[in-house]
């Protein structure tokens, strides 16, 4: 029985992986600082917008307005989806190990897949009927679908 490391699984890349990771971390350090600086207020603005739309949604539900409920519910869903995607994006960019980057990428892929399916349902026939009932007529829909 042979003792020692089994290199058949790593194809000889194991000794270089830590060096590559170190070089990648060194290269990304200034970009990560810049990323955090540029996005420092995004989360506050996003949370404020979500709180505002959530309050409008609650008000629409309390008043019994199904049309405003549908519009604000779709808007809130899209805002929450954007916030979650931004969190995965930050995790993906700021991760320091390949496993964490893969984890973030898998989560983002699942979120995108499920989000796209849900958005198609949210923006379906009921949503369009709600917009028409709120006074957005045929000219508005023609502009939206032609552009």
Secondary structure, 3 states (H helix, E strand, C coil): CCCCCCCCCCCCCHHHHHHHHHHHHHHHHHHHHHHHHHCCCHHHHHHHHHHHHHHHHHHHHHHCCHHHHHHHHHHHHHHHHHHHHHHHHHHHHHCCCHHHHHHHHHHHHHHHHHHHHHHHHHCCHHHHHHHHHCCCCHHHHHHHHHC
